Amino acid sequence: MDVRLGDLLTMKKEHPCGSKQWLVLRTGMDFRLKCQGCGHEVLLPRSKAEKNIREIQHSGE
C-alpha cells in the first residue's frame, strides 16, 4: 500500500471524537497518525493500520 508522509487517511472506524480522518506523521514498520478531529496522536503497527484504511488522499493532490 502506498502511504506517504502528509497523506490524509480515511479509516473504517471512527475515533471516539467522531472523526475518521487521520494525518500520516511517520511511516515504516509503524504509522504515527494524528486525528484531524481532536489532534490525538497514535502509533499503530503497519499491518493493523493498512487493514483499517478505507481511502488515501495523497498530500500532493
N, C-alpha and C positions, 0 to 999 in steps of 0.2 A: 504494500500500500504506500502511495506517495504522499507522505505527510511531511511538511517543511515548517521551519520556524515562521511564526507570524500568521499561519493559516488559522481560519476560523472553522471549528468543527461543530456540527450539529449532532448531538448524541441521541440515542433511542430513549433513554430515561432522563427525566429532568432532575436537576439539583433541588434540594429542599427549598431553595429560594424561589423556584418556579422557572428558572432559565434552563434552556437546553444548549445554549451557545457557549463554547469554550475556546479560548485563545491558546495556541501552542507556544510555550516559552522555551521548551527544551525537547530534543529528540534523542534517540539512542535506544538502549535496552528498555528504558523507561521514558514516559512522556510526562513533562511538567505542564499542567494545564491550569489556566486561570478562568474562573467562572465570570462571564460577562454580566451577570446579574448582580452579584454581591462582592466580587473580587477575591473570593476564596481560592487558594492555590492548592492543588493536589498533585501527587506523584503516583502515576499508575504504571504497572507493567505494560509493555508494548502489546502483548497478546490480548490482555483484557481490554485495553483501550481500542484496539483495532476491531474487536468483536462488537463493540457498542457504538461505533461511528455510523451515522446514517448518511451524512453529506459532508464534503470538504469544500470550503471556499478558499482558494489559494489567495495569498496576500497581494499578488500582482494583478489579479483580475478585478 
